[in-house]
Amino acid sequence: MTTSRQCRACRNGARFDVPITMAFQPIVHAETGDVFAYEALLRGADGAGAGAIMAQVTDETRYVFDQTCRTTAIEVATKVGLPETGALLSINFLPNAVYEPRACIRLTLEAAMRTGFPLDRIMFEFTEVERLDAEHLLNILHAYRSLGFHTAIDDFGAGYAGLELLSRFQPDIVKLDMALVRDIDTEPVKRGIVRHMVRMTGDLGVRLVCEGIETAAEYAVLRDLGVTLMQGYLLARPAMEALPTPRRPDHVPALAAAG
């Protein structure tokens, strides 16, 4: 779908007709137990998972779907009291649904203004699962940063969002793909990779998040490697239209079977 067609859809108020809502999962500061951010995770209004909703997105509805997810995340987060927590709201977006960053952000800005959600508490994270024009992607990221949003690369190491992109743009957050976290306590190669990622992101002034943590052994190794921001079922499972309270880090080692 061309840019002009998408812009007409925006002006004409096109809709994504599948009812959706959001679940929230915290990103936890392991040293303090404080919630750094809550990630908004797509769910159907009937409880359907993200995959079932995504399967209904077409080329014609991708733009409207992306816009609907953004505004819904802000509205539901406000309803459940996220602004009062001091944490960031992390919203996933589709880079291939953004055609002109400052034009396509209009509905997001309107939702934030309508709900009173502070712009500097919104973080946009993307997974580059499709090869995109690098200049277009960088244009999006620079535009979002200039508007006061935080930025994050999700699933780093799994898609096309690799070191070349990181050399050209340093986001606030890099979220390491969970495949590098799984069984890190028994796989020395993964420990070596994460150790160097901790050092590299620190040198770049980027904060590293490890996601998908399911066992106390994984948690303990990551702490030893210097990872401070973590996300996963061990700490808290996503909660539908609610903000789950994470387990305290100093209680986690006693939960080795909690995966």
Disulfide bonds with the S-S distance in Angstrom:
none
